[in-house]
Amino acid sequence: MVNLFFKVNNKFLIHKCENEKAEKYGNFLNYPKSHMEIWEEFYYDKYNVDFDYYPRGRVVYNIKEDCYYIYHDKCITNLLEILKDYKDSKYKICTDYHYQCHKFNKNYII
């Protein structure tokens, strides 16, 4: 299963998708919607900030390696809730500059 997630006020907001319904991108399977689309649909009215204000991440599946890549903002130090879905799978945990919340993104404008 692939997903994207946000961490808001110490709570994960996770949107999951079975691999069969995921979007293929090269050798990867990816959640079919962007963080921005999900945020605007479900959370913008509640939190009144842009999608990249809070820490976020994404889990993608590498078909060739048979491995999940778990990308996350470095502000997220505990991924146990995310990892529970992958305990029986091969995975790699990665930080990526793309996933930066307002705290570490020097170009973030509030």
Summary of the structure (lengths in Angstrom):
residues: 110
radius of gyration: 13.7
end to end distance: 33.6
largest distance: 40.4
contacts: 297
relative contact order: 0.20
helix: 21%
strand: 35%
